[in-house]
Amino acid sequence: MNEGLSPFPLAGRTAVVTGGGRGVGATTAALLARAGARVALVGRSEESLRATASELPEGTEVIVADLTDPGAPAAVFGAAVEQLGRIDVLVNNAAAENFTAADQLTAEEADELWALNARSPMLLAGLAAAHMAANGGGSIVNLGSVIGSERSIANQVLYSVTKGGIDGLTRALAAEWGPRGVRVNSVRPAVTRSDMSAAIFDNPELEKVLTAQYALGRMGEQQDIAEAVLFFASPASSFVTGQVLSVDGGWISTLVH
């Protein structure tokens, strides 16, 4: 049983955050670091990774990798273990969107987004889970989306397919590795202020229309998502696994008239 709340619930632990150079990934990495974790940031841009790392405590590691590469998950896992010594928390955050209509999609587009949004987190989580199990347990947090799970948007069929798969990945991994002390959960954001959603927040009329659909009267901020990830990463959720949490301001539960 947990004895109260600690201001540093991840003290002495390590965390790997993919897509950690900017946006939700960078915000999450910063929050995990403030909670006491030593963090490794993974991403394609060394410049953005190092810029984020410079704002975090000494000892933050940087792993440059293109997660669409078939060999990247194994390479990232190996580098993280070498740099951190062990992995206690994995945050599968790296992802991209695609706005091509279904009848215009190419196999190349589909393969690339599938590799980043679904294959990479699946392979990296599998390696991390086995490692965590051998070291007494750990926590894997996947970033899904309400798009593809609870809501649908035209011209996002590929994104929906890849993100919808994160729900299944989360539950399957939780069942597979739970007996060995590895917890696996998912955070499902709605529209959140980030580089990916810049077009929405740069359009006042569109932002107004979407905001009206949220029970809480606002769309998400990066900190909202990071706080949910911290919950799943920390001992506060020690008896929680296989869960998919929609952090959406009431978007999926609100009927728009």
Protein Blocks (a to p, Z undefined) as FASTA:
>chain_A
ZZhjafblmgoiacddehklgcjllmmmmmmmmnopacddddfblmlmmmmmmmmcehia
cddddfkbmklmmmmmmmmmmmnopafbdcdfbccddfbdfklpcfklmmmmmmmmmmmm
mmmmmmmmmmmmmnopacddddddfehjlpccehilmmmmmmmmmmmmmmmmmmmmmmno
pacddddddddddfklmmmmmmmklmmmmmmmpmnlpacdfklmmmmmmmmmpmklmmgg
hiacddeehmmmpccZZ
